[in-house]
Amino acid sequence: QKELSALAISTFPIPGDADFPLNGMFVKPAHSEIDKMKQYLEQLRKECSDRMIDRVIDPETNKPSKWWLCFVRRCFMGKTLLNIGSL
């Protein structure tokens, strides 16, 4: 859980950055909105990681659920949010 929380607040690309995987779906924020966008996405990542941990980790065995982990490497609409070198 600590690792997931650390990942949620780590540096990450935002729309308009070359590394952002969904650039075709989002408009680059105006210069004045960049900090607000980073704060919003950081909060979104933190909330998602906090809520997902309850679903992905089986509380009885304290191990990852195989059912949820089957989605890790899947693409949706030809897109993936997984960095190839991260797993």
MOPAC internal coordinates of N, CA, C and O (Angstrom, degrees):
PM7 1SCF
backbone

  N    0.0000 0     0.00 0     0.00 0    0    0    0
  C    1.4478 1     0.00 0     0.00 0    1    0    0
  C    1.5328 1   110.21 1     0.00 0    2    1    0
  O    1.2310 1   120.30 1   142.16 1    3    2    1
  N    1.3251 1   117.03 1   -37.84 1    3    2    1
  C    1.4599 1   120.51 1   178.41 1    5    3    2
  C    1.5263 1   110.70 1   -64.58 1    6    5    3
  O    1.2310 1   120.61 1   140.24 1    7    6    5
  N    1.3297 1   116.44 1   -39.76 1    7    6    5
  C    1.4624 1   120.48 1   179.80 1    9    7    6
  C    1.5241 1   110.89 1   -64.29 1   10    9    7
  O    1.2310 1   120.62 1   139.17 1   11   10    9
  N    1.3282 1   116.42 1   -40.83 1   11   10    9
  C    1.4527 1   120.71 1   179.75 1   13   11   10
  C    1.5223 1   111.01 1   -66.85 1   14   13   11
  O    1.2310 1   120.18 1   140.33 1   15   14   13
  N    1.3165 1   117.26 1   -39.67 1   15   14   13
  C    1.4670 1   120.97 1   177.15 1   17   15   14
  C    1.5238 1   111.02 1   -65.34 1   18   17   15
  O    1.2310 1   120.41 1   140.05 1   19   18   17
  N    1.3273 1   116.83 1   -39.95 1   19   18   17
  C    1.4663 1   120.70 1   177.86 1   21   19   18
  C    1.5253 1   110.81 1   -64.95 1   22   21   19
  O    1.2310 1   120.43 1   140.79 1   23   22   21
  N    1.3189 1   116.79 1   -39.21 1   23   22   21
  C    1.4586 1   120.97 1   177.93 1   25   23   22
  C    1.5247 1   110.92 1   -65.00 1   26   25   23
  O    1.2310 1   120.40 1   142.17 1   27   26   25
  N    1.3278 1   116.84 1   -37.83 1   27   26   25
  C    1.4613 1   121.24 1  -178.63 1   29   27   26
  C    1.5208 1   112.31 1   -63.23 1   30   29   27
  O    1.2310 1   120.05 1   146.97 1   31   30   29
  N    1.3289 1   117.52 1   -33.03 1   31   30   29
  C    1.4649 1   119.49 1  -178.01 1   33   31   30
  C    1.5274 1   112.86 1  -101.40 1   34   33   31
  O    1.2310 1   120.25 1  -174.99 1   35   34   33
  N    1.3240 1   117.13 1     5.01 1   35   34   33
  C    1.4633 1   120.34 1   178.09 1   37   35   34
  C    1.5311 1   110.15 1   -72.21 1   38   37   35
  O    1.2310 1   120.93 1   -11.04 1   39   38   37
  N    1.3227 1   115.83 1   168.96 1   39   38   37
  C    1.4598 1   121.25 1   178.78 1   41   39   38
  C    1.5253 1   109.49 1   -64.31 1   42   41   39
  O    1.2310 1   120.86 1   -43.63 1   43   42   41
  N    1.3210 1   115.96 1   136.37 1   43   42   41
  C    1.4572 1   120.66 1  -178.25 1   45   43   42
  C    1.5239 1   108.92 1  -146.75 1   46   45   43
  O    1.2310 1   120.16 1   -26.60 1   47   46   45
  N    1.3388 1   117.29 1   153.40 1   47   46   45
  C    1.4645 1   120.17 1   179.38 1   49   47   46
  C    1.5262 1   111.11 1   -74.71 1   50   49   47
  O    1.2310 1   120.90 1   -27.12 1   51   50   49
  N    1.3266 1   115.88 1   152.88 1   51   50   49
  C    1.4591 1   121.88 1   176.11 1   53   51   50
  C    1.5213 1   107.90 1  -117.65 1   54   53   51
  O    1.2310 1   119.43 1   -12.20 1   55   54   53
  N    1.3323 1   118.69 1   167.80 1   55   54   53
  C    1.4652 1   119.84 1   178.48 1   57   55   54
  C    1.5268 1   111.23 1   -52.02 1   58   57   55
  O    1.2310 1   121.24 1   -45.56 1   59   58   57
  N    1.3020 1   115.23 1   134.44 1   59   58   57
  C    1.4568 1   121.54 1  -177.96 1   61   59   58
  C    1.5162 1   112.68 1   102.05 1   62   61   59
  O    1.2310 1   119.78 1   155.11 1   63   62   61
  N    1.3365 1   118.02 1   -24.89 1   63   62   61
  C    1.4630 1   121.35 1   175.63 1   65   63   62
  C    1.5268 1   108.82 1   -74.72 1   66   65   63
  O    1.2310 1   120.43 1   -30.82 1   67   66   65
  N    1.3128 1   116.79 1   149.18 1   67   66   65
  C    1.4690 1   121.02 1  -178.06 1   69   67   66
  C    1.5268 1   112.29 1   -62.27 1   70   69   67
  O    1.2310 1   119.75 1   149.06 1   71   70   69
  N    1.3216 1   118.08 1   -30.94 1   71   70   69
  C    1.4655 1   121.89 1  -176.75 1   73   71   70
  C    1.5234 1   113.90 1   -85.41 1   74   73   71
  O    1.2310 1   119.31 1   172.19 1   75   74   73
  N    1.3340 1   118.92 1    -7.81 1   75   74   73
  C    1.4611 1   120.77 1  -177.66 1   77   75   74
  C    1.5284 1   109.06 1   -69.90 1   78   77   75
  O    1.2310 1   119.47 1   -57.04 1   79   78   77
  N    1.3519 1   118.62 1   122.96 1   79   78   77
  C    1.4671 1   120.42 1  -172.48 1   81   79   78
  C    1.5257 1   115.12 1   -72.71 1   82   81   79
  O    1.2310 1   119.31 1   161.66 1   83   82   81
  N    1.3209 1   118.92 1   -18.34 1   83   82   81
  C    1.4630 1   121.02 1  -176.21 1   85   83   82
  C    1.5261 1   112.01 1  -114.23 1   86   85   83
  O    1.2310 1   119.96 1  -142.62 1   87   86   85
  N    1.3210 1   117.68 1    37.38 1   87   86   85
  C    1.4669 1   121.10 1  -178.04 1   89   87   86
  C    1.5193 1   113.06 1   -60.02 1   90   89   87
  O    1.2310 1   119.90 1   148.83 1   91   90   89
  N    1.3146 1   117.79 1   -31.17 1   91   90   89
  C    1.4527 1   120.61 1  -179.81 1   93   91   90
  C    1.5147 1   113.76 1   -70.86 1   94   93   91
  O    1.2310 1   120.01 1   165.74 1   95   94   93
  N    1.3214 1   117.59 1   -14.26 1   95   94   93
  C    1.4636 1   121.59 1  -177.02 1   97   95   94
  C    1.5259 1   113.55 1  -105.84 1   98   97   95
  O    1.2310 1   119.95 1   166.86 1   99   98   97
  N    1.3232 1   117.69 1   -13.14 1   99   98   97
  C    1.4596 1   121.32 1  -177.18 1  101   99   98
  C    1.5187 1   110.37 1  -127.21 1  102  101   99
  O    1.2310 1   121.07 1   -35.50 1  103  102  101
  N    1.3151 1   115.56 1   144.50 1  103  102  101
  C    1.4548 1   122.06 1   177.24 1  105  103  102
  C    1.5235 1   108.62 1   -85.35 1  106  105  103
  O    1.2310 1   120.61 1   -37.06 1  107  106  105
  N    1.3095 1   116.44 1   142.94 1  107  106  105
  C    1.4643 1   120.98 1   177.27 1  109  107  106
  C    1.5300 1   108.33 1   -63.46 1  110  109  107
  O    1.2310 1   119.97 1   -48.60 1  111  110  109
  N    1.3370 1   117.65 1   131.40 1  111  110  109
  C    1.4684 1   119.19 1  -179.30 1  113  111  110
  C    1.5304 1   111.48 1   -69.52 1  114  113  111
  O    1.2310 1   121.41 1   -27.07 1  115  114  113
  N    1.3272 1   114.91 1   152.93 1  115  114  113
  C    1.4635 1   119.75 1   175.49 1  117  115  114
  C    1.5238 1   108.76 1   -63.55 1  118  117  115
  O    1.2310 1   120.61 1   -22.36 1  119  118  117
  N    1.3223 1   116.43 1   157.64 1  119  118  117
  C    1.4681 1   121.04 1  -177.03 1  121  119  118
  C    1.5306 1   111.38 1   -54.87 1  122  121  119
  O    1.2310 1   120.38 1   143.00 1  123  122  121
  N    1.3213 1   116.89 1   -37.00 1  123  122  121
  C    1.4689 1   120.59 1  -178.80 1  125  123  122
  C    1.5286 1   112.56 1   -74.31 1  126  125  123
  O    1.2310 1   119.89 1   164.33 1  127  126  125
  N    1.3263 1   117.82 1   -15.67 1  127  126  125
  C    1.4682 1   121.63 1  -177.49 1  129  127  126
  C    1.5299 1   113.73 1   -99.98 1  130  129  127
  O    1.2310 1   119.62 1   176.77 1  131  130  129
  N    1.3078 1   118.33 1    -3.23 1  131  130  129
  C    1.4667 1   121.52 1  -174.29 1  133  131  130
  C    1.5232 1   111.79 1   -61.29 1  134  133  131
  O    1.2310 1   119.96 1   133.03 1  135  134  133
  N    1.3347 1   117.69 1   -46.97 1  135  134  133
  C    1.4705 1   119.82 1  -179.77 1  137  135  134
  C    1.5214 1   111.72 1   -64.04 1  138  137  135
  O    1.2310 1   120.70 1   140.08 1  139  138  137
  N    1.3259 1   116.26 1   -39.92 1  139  138  137
  C    1.4673 1   120.07 1   179.24 1  141  139  138
  C    1.5313 1   110.38 1   -65.17 1  142  141  139
  O    1.2310 1   120.42 1   140.61 1  143  142  141
  N    1.3352 1   116.79 1   -39.39 1  143  142  141
  C    1.4646 1   121.59 1   178.27 1  145  143  142
  C    1.5217 1   110.36 1   -63.86 1  146  145  143
  O    1.2310 1   120.13 1   136.26 1  147  146  145
  N    1.3386 1   117.35 1   -43.74 1  147  146  145
  C    1.4624 1   120.74 1   178.88 1  149  147  146
  C    1.5229 1   111.03 1   -62.39 1  150  149  147
  O    1.2310 1   120.24 1   137.77 1  151  150  149
  N    1.3368 1   117.14 1   -42.23 1  151  150  149
  C    1.4631 1   120.75 1   178.75 1  153  151  150
  C    1.5249 1   111.04 1   -64.15 1  154  153  151
  O    1.2310 1   120.66 1   137.89 1  155  154  153
  N    1.3332 1   116.34 1   -42.11 1  155  154  153
  C    1.4598 1   120.83 1   179.89 1  157  155  154
  C    1.5298 1   110.83 1   -63.54 1  158  157  155
  O    1.2310 1   120.26 1   132.31 1  159  158  157
  N    1.3170 1   117.12 1   -47.69 1  159  158  157
  C    1.4627 1   120.35 1  -178.93 1  161  159  158
  C    1.5262 1   111.88 1   -67.53 1  162  161  159
  O    1.2310 1   120.09 1   145.40 1  163  162  161
  N    1.3308 1   117.43 1   -34.60 1  163  162  161
  C    1.4633 1   120.14 1   176.45 1  165  163  162
  C    1.5278 1   110.55 1   -64.43 1  166  165  163
  O    1.2310 1   120.31 1   136.89 1  167  166  165
  N    1.3349 1   117.01 1   -43.11 1  167  166  165
  C    1.4657 1   120.54 1   178.44 1  169  167  166
  C    1.5299 1   110.50 1   -65.30 1  170  169  167
  O    1.2310 1   120.24 1   139.73 1  171  170  169
  N    1.3281 1   117.14 1   -40.27 1  171  170  169
  C    1.4634 1   121.43 1   178.07 1  173  171  170
  C    1.5227 1   110.86 1   -61.97 1  174  173  171
  O    1.2310 1   120.28 1   134.85 1  175  174  173
  N    1.3251 1   117.06 1   -45.15 1  175  174  173
  C    1.4690 1   121.00 1   178.99 1  177  175  174
  C    1.5212 1   111.49 1   -63.38 1  178  177  175
  O    1.2310 1   120.53 1   138.97 1  179  178  177
  N    1.3359 1   116.59 1   -41.03 1  179  178  177
  C    1.4616 1   120.57 1  -179.99 1  181  179  178
  C    1.5276 1   111.05 1   -65.52 1  182  181  179
  O    1.2310 1   120.12 1   134.15 1  183  182  181
  N    1.3272 1   117.37 1   -45.85 1  183  182  181
  C    1.4685 1   120.96 1   179.41 1  185  183  182
  C    1.5268 1   110.95 1   -63.18 1  186  185  183
  O    1.2310 1   120.48 1   136.84 1  187  186  185
  N    1.3306 1   116.69 1   -43.16 1  187  186  185
  C    1.4711 1   119.86 1   179.48 1  189  187  186
  C    1.5235 1   111.00 1   -63.32 1  190  189  187
  O    1.2310 1   120.33 1   137.46 1  191  190  189
  N    1.3283 1   116.97 1   -42.54 1  191  190  189
  C    1.4690 1   118.68 1  -179.55 1  193  191  190
  C    1.5224 1   111.13 1   -66.43 1  194  193  191
  O    1.2310 1   120.21 1   140.38 1  195  194  193
  N    1.3351 1   117.20 1   -39.62 1  195  194  193
  C    1.4688 1   120.20 1   178.75 1  197  195  194
  C    1.5283 1   111.64 1   -64.00 1  198  197  195
  O    1.2310 1   120.52 1   141.23 1  199  198  197
  N    1.3234 1   116.60 1   -38.77 1  199  198  197
  C    1.4692 1   120.24 1  -177.86 1  201  199  198
  C    1.5217 1   112.55 1   -80.92 1  202  201  199
  O    1.2310 1   120.54 1   147.19 1  203  202  201
  N    1.3323 1   116.57 1   -32.81 1  203  202  201
  C    1.4642 1   119.48 1  -178.91 1  205  203  202
  C    1.5165 1   112.72 1   -70.64 1  206  205  203
  O    1.2310 1   120.57 1   148.92 1  207  206  205
  N    1.3108 1   116.52 1   -31.08 1  207  206  205
  C    1.4679 1   119.44 1  -177.80 1  209  207  206
  C    1.5240 1   110.54 1   -59.38 1  210  209  207
  O    1.2310 1   120.43 1   146.02 1  211  210  209
  N    1.3396 1   116.78 1   -33.98 1  211  210  209
  C    1.4646 1   120.76 1   178.47 1  213  211  210
  C    1.5226 1   112.09 1   -68.49 1  214  213  211
  O    1.2310 1   120.28 1   153.77 1  215  214  213
  N    1.3190 1   117.08 1   -26.23 1  215  214  213
  C    1.4627 1   121.26 1  -178.83 1  217  215  214
  C    1.5286 1   112.41 1   -90.50 1  218  217  215
  O    1.2310 1   120.73 1   139.09 1  219  218  217
  N    1.3211 1   116.22 1   -40.91 1  219  218  217
  C    1.4624 1   120.79 1  -171.89 1  221  219  218
  C    1.5249 1   112.62 1   -80.27 1  222  221  219
  O    1.2310 1   119.98 1   142.81 1  223  222  221
  N    1.3182 1   117.64 1   -37.19 1  223  222  221
  C    1.4679 1   121.21 1  -179.30 1  225  223  222
  C    1.5209 1   109.58 1   -92.20 1  226  225  223
  O    1.2310 1   120.61 1   -54.62 1  227  226  225
  N    1.3238 1   116.44 1   125.38 1  227  226  225
  C    1.4645 1   121.75 1   177.75 1  229  227  226
  C    1.5290 1   108.58 1   -74.00 1  230  229  227
  O    1.2310 1   119.67 1   -60.80 1  231  230  229
  N    1.3401 1   118.23 1   119.20 1  231  230  229
  C    1.4681 1   119.99 1  -176.31 1  233  231  230
  C    1.5294 1   114.03 1   -65.85 1  234  233  231
  O    1.2310 1   119.97 1   154.70 1  235  234  233
  N    1.3239 1   117.66 1   -25.30 1  235  234  233
  C    1.4669 1   120.52 1  -179.05 1  237  235  234
  C    1.5278 1   112.00 1   -74.30 1  238  237  235
  O    1.2310 1   120.59 1   137.97 1  239  238  237
  N    1.3249 1   116.49 1   -42.03 1  239  238  237
  C    1.4671 1   120.50 1  -176.98 1  241  239  238
  C    1.5283 1   112.91 1  -103.09 1  242  241  239
  O    1.2310 1   120.53 1   166.18 1  243  242  241
  N    1.3320 1   116.59 1   -13.82 1  243  242  241
  C    1.4607 1   122.95 1  -177.29 1  245  243  242
  C    1.5321 1   111.46 1    60.37 1  246  245  243
  O    1.2310 1   120.83 1  -148.01 1  247  246  245
  N    1.3400 1   116.01 1    31.99 1  247  246  245
  C    1.4607 1   122.35 1   178.16 1  249  247  246
  C    1.5262 1   108.83 1  -122.93 1  250  249  247
  O    1.2310 1   120.41 1   -23.66 1  251  250  249
  N    1.3306 1   116.83 1   156.34 1  251  250  249
  C    1.4648 1   119.76 1   179.28 1  253  251  250
  C    1.5288 1   111.86 1   -63.54 1  254  253  251
  O    1.2310 1   121.15 1   -37.40 1  255  254  253
  N    1.3183 1   115.41 1   142.60 1  255  254  253
  C    1.4578 1   121.79 1   177.02 1  257  255  254
  C    1.5321 1   109.01 1   -75.50 1  258  257  255
  O    1.2310 1   120.32 1   -55.02 1  259  258  257
  N    1.3095 1   116.99 1   124.98 1  259  258  257
  C    1.4640 1   120.80 1   179.89 1  261  259  258
  C    1.5239 1   111.24 1   -63.36 1  262  261  259
  O    1.2310 1   120.31 1   148.40 1  263  262  261
  N    1.3267 1   117.01 1   -31.60 1  263  262  261
  C    1.4624 1   120.43 1  -179.12 1  265  263  262
  C    1.5231 1   110.37 1   -62.82 1  266  265  263
  O    1.2310 1   119.47 1   132.93 1  267  266  265
  N    1.3231 1   118.62 1   -47.07 1  267  266  265
  C    1.4605 1   121.58 1  -179.24 1  269  267  266
  C    1.5189 1   111.89 1   -72.50 1  270  269  267
  O    1.2310 1   119.90 1   145.66 1  271  270  269
  N    1.3087 1   117.79 1   -34.34 1  271  270  269
  C    1.4607 1   120.29 1  -178.05 1  273  271  270
  C    1.5266 1   113.05 1   -70.33 1  274  273  271
  O    1.2310 1   120.08 1   163.33 1  275  274  273
  N    1.3328 1   117.45 1   -16.67 1  275  274  273
  C    1.4668 1   119.01 1   178.25 1  277  275  274
  C    1.5319 1   111.57 1   -66.29 1  278  277  275
  O    1.2310 1   119.84 1   163.69 1  279  278  277
  N    1.3393 1   117.92 1   -16.31 1  279  278  277
  C    1.4637 1   121.44 1  -179.25 1  281  279  278
  C    1.5267 1   113.39 1   -90.27 1  282  281  279
  O    1.2310 1   119.54 1   174.98 1  283  282  281
  N    1.3089 1   118.48 1    -5.02 1  283  282  281
  C    1.4630 1   122.12 1  -173.87 1  285  283  282
  C    1.5208 1   112.12 1   -58.02 1  286  285  283
  O    1.2310 1   119.81 1   132.94 1  287  286  285
  N    1.3006 1   117.96 1   -47.06 1  287  286  285
  C    1.4651 1   121.19 1  -173.68 1  289  287  286
  C    1.5254 1   113.70 1   -99.28 1  290  289  287
  O    1.2310 1   119.72 1  -170.40 1  291  290  289
  N    1.3048 1   118.13 1     9.60 1  291  290  289
  C    1.4615 1   120.85 1  -179.10 1  293  291  290
  C    1.5215 1   111.82 1   -81.60 1  294  293  291
  O    1.2310 1   121.20 1   -30.53 1  295  294  293
  N    1.3204 1   115.32 1   149.47 1  295  294  293
  C    1.4629 1   121.42 1   175.12 1  297  295  294
  C    1.5208 1   108.73 1   -99.58 1  298  297  295
  O    1.2310 1   120.78 1   -29.65 1  299  298  297
  N    1.3058 1   116.10 1   150.35 1  299  298  297
  C    1.4576 1   122.05 1   175.44 1  301  299  298
  C    1.5163 1   106.77 1  -129.11 1  302  301  299
  O    1.2310 1   120.64 1   -57.89 1  303  302  301
  N    1.3224 1   116.39 1   122.11 1  303  302  301
  C    1.4596 1   122.30 1  -177.17 1  305  303  302
  C    1.5287 1   111.31 1    55.80 1  306  305  303
  O    1.2310 1   120.76 1  -145.33 1  307  306  305
  N    1.3365 1   116.14 1    34.67 1  307  306  305
  C    1.4543 1   120.82 1   178.59 1  309  307  306
  C    1.5176 1   114.22 1    75.17 1  310  309  307
  O    1.2310 1   120.16 1  -169.59 1  311  310  309
  N    1.3276 1   117.31 1    10.41 1  311  310  309
  C    1.4706 1   121.72 1  -178.94 1  313  311  310
  C    1.5161 1   109.64 1  -117.73 1  314  313  311
  O    1.2310 1   120.81 1   -30.61 1  315  314  313
  N    1.3137 1   116.06 1   149.39 1  315  314  313
  C    1.4507 1   121.97 1   173.08 1  317  315  314
  C    1.5203 1   108.25 1  -137.27 1  318  317  315
  O    1.2310 1   120.29 1   -36.19 1  319  318  317
  N    1.3138 1   117.05 1   143.81 1  319  318  317
  C    1.4584 1   121.42 1   178.78 1  321  319  318
  C    1.5162 1   110.96 1  -100.02 1  322  321  319
  O    1.2310 1   120.73 1  -176.20 1  323  322  321
  N    1.3283 1   116.21 1     3.80 1  323  322  321
  C    1.4549 1   122.30 1  -177.83 1  325  323  322
  C    1.5194 1   109.61 1   -86.90 1  326  325  323
  O    1.2310 1   120.20 1   -51.95 1  327  326  325
  N    1.3273 1   117.22 1   128.05 1  327  326  325
  C    1.4595 1   120.79 1   171.86 1  329  327  326
  C    1.5180 1   107.41 1   -75.64 1  330  329  327
  O    1.2310 1   120.01 1   -51.58 1  331  330  329
  N    1.3026 1   117.58 1   128.42 1  331  330  329
  C    1.4582 1   122.10 1  -173.36 1  333  331  330
  C    1.5233 1   111.68 1   -57.02 1  334  333  331
  O    1.2310 1   118.96 1   140.74 1  335  334  333
  N    1.3133 1   119.60 1   -39.26 1  335  334  333
  C    1.4537 1   122.02 1  -177.11 1  337  335  334
  C    1.5142 1   114.42 1   -81.91 1  338  337  335
  O    1.2310 1   119.54 1   179.13 1  339  338  337
  N    1.3234 1   118.48 1    -0.87 1  339  338  337
  C    1.4644 1   119.78 1  -173.95 1  341  339  338
  C    1.5200 1   113.76 1   -84.42 1  342  341  339
  O    1.2310 1   119.37 1   162.50 1  343  342  341
  N    1.3164 1   118.80 1   -17.50 1  343  342  341
  C    1.4730 1   120.40 1   179.33 1  345  343  342
  C    1.5054 1   111.38 1  -118.80 1  346  345  343
  O    1.2310 1   120.10 1   180.00 1  347  346  345

